[in-house]
Amino acid sequence: MAEGVNVFISADMEGTAGVTGWEETQPGHLLYPRAQELMVGEVNAAIEGALAAGAGAILVNDSHDGMRNLPPSAVHPAADLLLGWPKRYSMAEGGRGHDVALFTGYHAAAGAPGNLAHTMTLHLVEVRLNGRRASETLFHAGLLGVWGVPVGMVTGDEVLGEHVAELMPWAVFVPVKRPVSLTAAVNLSPERARARIREGAREAVARARAGGLRPLVLPAPYTVEVVFTEQDRAARALTCPRSERVDNSTVAYRADDFEEAYLAMRTLTRLGTA
Ligand SMILES: [Zn+2]
């Protein structure tokens, strides 16, 4: 770490302060440019905080939807920017080999009472890992954990905060909004959200330097279950080799290896969305 801490930032959009509805997270919507501006403001705050604590190289992985949301010329010039799709490891792509990962704009899992809560797609009720509700945060932190990369900070709404505190007590959580319903929330002003994220990122990178973070290691074996909103979605997901039918709307996959369980989750959710 003599050359500074190598920082990986995975940036989603739904957990950004000021973004509360599905439509505005989609390119083409009237409010999408506003959501982009809010998203990049939080990403830049994380970069500034990381730099203040001695970050070296910084890679930002655009992790929302088509993964081309961050306007390159608006991103802090200290960071490299991973844009585009498809990516085998999605929100964790590019994270291998870094000293610490920071998740910005993340959100609660499908089935949880968070603002814009979902897991990979809107067409499912819940994803479970070993019988418990699982989030995008859990799956991507688990994948980074396989690579030995700890998550040092997560930002999003208060419901996500409870999940992060349970899953990764060593990580800084920065709440930027309080859910009122699935598509409503009380938001911090962008200025205050960014100030807290700047401070959270600084603290996370300082913890990384001090050896105070742990990679998330989820114990094997792994059973992934995806509960779809409609039976025909489950039927389509069942075309995945080695998947198993649990009931009309639920498909399971068992693996001894976390990367395989992760890729199965991606495959099942994608097949069921098609
Ligand atoms: Zn997203």
Residues whose N, C-alpha, C, O or C-beta is under 5 A from the ligand:
A	BS01	ZN	D12 M13 E14 S63 H64 D65
